[in-house]
Amino acid sequence: NRSYDAREKYPNGELIADQKFVDFASALQTYQNAGVKVIIFGLPYGGDLSRQADREYYDTILSNSLAPYGLQYISVMQGSKGLKPNNNDVHYGRSEASGYNAYFETLIRPTLDGVI
């Protein structure tokens, strides 16, 4: 289990700039420039409550780091808060009410109009 404080790794809102991230974002940008619709969905709400502020900070850093590449980033942090089966969980169950189906229908499908 790898844990770190995003504020330490990316102080003052510093953007992600390691080579693996740059290569990843550049590849997605290349696809997008070739006409492929690229949408990146952010982190869901959940996990250990002591780490939630870190997850929210990282969600912002990720969004800001992808922006220079012109990539569409959609945060699902707040929208996913009530969709998981357990309060401090990042996983989604199989039920209609708290499962992946609800996650997709509530958070992802509305952003796909005209895409699929």
Buried (B, 14 or more C-beta within 10 A) or exposed (E): EEEEEBBEBBEEEEEBEEEEBEEBBEEBBEEBEEEEEBBBBBBBBBBEEEBBEBBBBBBBBBBBBBEEBEBBBBBBBEBBEEBBEEEEBBEBBEEEEBBBBBBEEBBBEEEEEEEE
